Each structure stands twice: as structure tokens, then as C-alpha cells.
Amino acid sequence: MIYKTADKPEIRVKEKVAVVLLSYNSRAYIEQFIPYVLKSTYKDFKLILVDNASTDDTLGFMQRNYPQIDILNIEVNKGFTNGFVESLPCIKAEYYALVTSDVEVAPDWLEPMVEAMDADRNLAACQPKIKAFKDRDSFEYAGATGGFMDKWGYMFCRGRIFDSVEKDKGQYDEPMDIFWASGAVFLLRADVYHEVGGFDNDYFAHMEEIDLCWKIHRAAYNIKVIPASEVFHVGGSVILYGSSEKTYRNYRNNLILLTKHLPTFRLIWMLPWRLILDFVSAMQALLGGRKKECAAIFKAHRDYFASWGKWLGKRSEVLQRVPYRKIKGIYNRSIIWQYFLRGKKTFSNLPGKLSKGE
């Protein structure tokens, strides 16, 4: 059945897990990857497709081939993040398994994550091991085996630091507390999602999951990677890796993220330094002949400051809802220094410690 989110329908899922598959003009991926979801060995789930105002044959294909699957149709595309912002309030379930359309899941992808969540009520979200669809021995850029943040607010993963992606040799097979779970696919307690305020659509796409995870930490819940669960991600289907739009979203959204969440004193001294580091990156891009990348960084700064009051307002909202607390998964050194100046290209070679929270 097709529901329109504008009508604010209510889909009550009697199964433990609502697998919420987000799609935008993804008919080819839907045809390729939905069979893998339906063959999951864990059976206590209901699959719901969220169609983010597709203009291709996604709806027709689903009605012809999978009439038993409920569809939430968003009539106007307001960004990747908005797909979940509009759809999740309509879905009543214990757990949300959020999945993008370009993910191939292993048959037993759900069991280890559900077992981990069932065993620990304080565990609010977890992600699987994410490997590259086209290079299945390697981790995938967007998530690998869990996300972290350094002391300057730069994001990296266990298995991927900047553009250095590791081969999966079993080196990160143990579960671990992480700072953020990848938006490509992760399992989430529905009540916690709504408790902390859900996704922020002002990100449009990119880092919205990190914002959500930061709010989850602030509310005193934990997030983990469960590598016994495994999926394969095509990647770059929303915003192409290496594109100027990716650069723009990366720089702009990172500044929004820090403005919303950092303690006041830390934000006051960190923000000027981050702007300087961003300027250095822009100059390196320009000198390297990457003019579009340079322009994207300056555009990101322009748009960030143009809405400065808005971000401060959102900061106030976050503080009122979930006061700041020390959180897990913050690397106590500079990942830029370690990577570019000391040549530490892998997570296992990084010196220093990760914060363990309160």
C-alpha cells in the first residue's frame, strides 16, 4: 500500500524491527538489493520503502513486483535527510533499521545487531561492518567499522582515515564503542530517536547521522559497531565522492555540527582555528589546480556565516533538550597531524586514546 507522508499516516509495525529503506530515483538499486533484504535470516522485521519524490519508475516497479511492501511516498524532495525526517514519525516500531538503497546486506546482517541492542538497554544505536560493494575485501569509505572525531572536530573511521581505506583482514572484528554510526545503514531504538529530536534537515545530506549520534551520546546512551554484522555499500549515490558538492557539504555541515554541540569555551577557541585550517585546505586545492574544490570551501564558509543566528538557535535547542556531557569516541589528538605529518594511515597505528565518556 502507498501512503503519503503529507497525510501523516501511522504504520504500526508488530515486528521488532522496521527496516526503513530510503530511495530516490533508485529503481535499479531497488531491483538489485531488495531481494537480499527479503532473504534475511532474521524474520522479525517489516520492510518499508520510503520514496523521496522519485521521478523514475520506482513506484511502478514496486507495485508490480512487491505489492505486499508498504511505501511511504514523499511528494516533494527536500533532501536526503528529510526522507527520514518525514517518514520516521509515521512508523511505530521498537527498532528502526535505516538503510540506503545502494546497500547489499548479508543474510544474517540483523541478528548480531538486534542481539546487542536487546542485551543492553543503554545501547541506542549500532552499525555493522561496512565493506565496499566493488572491492569486497576492503572497508567502505562511509563508515567502515565505526566513526570517530578528533580533538579538532575532524571525522574518521576505524578502517578509513581521510582517503586511506584499509583491507579487511579481521583486524577490527571486535565490537567497540564509537562516536558515530554510518548513515548508510544502522540500527536505532525508535524511542531514543524521537527522544533526542531525530535528524536535523538543515544538513540536507552528509553528517546528519553524526549530529543524531552526538545527541544520542548527550542523552547518556551508547553507540557501537557490531562487526559480526556485515553489509556492502556502493557509496556515492547521494552525493558523488570527490565532487564539489561533497566538499561543500563536508565543510559547511562540519561547522554547523561543531556550533551546535561543542561546549561554549571550546567552541570559542576552536572555531577560529578551524576556519584557518579550512583556509589552508582551500589554498592547497587552488595551488593544486582544483579550483572547484577551493570555491566549494569558500561557499561553505559563506553559507555557514549567512545563517549564523540560525545555528546558534539550534545550539540553544540542543542544550535545552540534551545538556552537554563528556562522550565516547573522541580522539584526544589531531588526526591531521598524525596522518599527514607522522604518516599514521591506519586506525590501529594511531597513538593516543579515545574518550570513554562519564
Secondary structure, DSSP 8 states (H G I E B T S, - for coil): -EEEGGG---EE--SSEEEEEEESS-HHHHHHHHHHHHT-S--SEEEEEEEES--SSHHHHHHHH-TTSEEEEESS---HHHHHHHHGGGEE-SEEEEEETTEEE-TTSHHHHHHHHHH-TTEEEEEEEEEESSSTTBB-TTTTT-EEEETTS-EEETTEETTEE-B-SSTT-S-EE-SB--TTEEEEEHHHHHHTT---GGG-SSSHHHHHHHHHHHTT-EEEEEEEEEEEE---SSS-TT-HHHHHHHHHHHHHHHHHHS-HHHHHHHHHHHHHHHHHHHHHHHHTT-HHHHHHHHHHHHHHHHTHHHHHHHHHHHHHHS-----EEEESS-HHIIIIIS---SGGG--S-EEE--
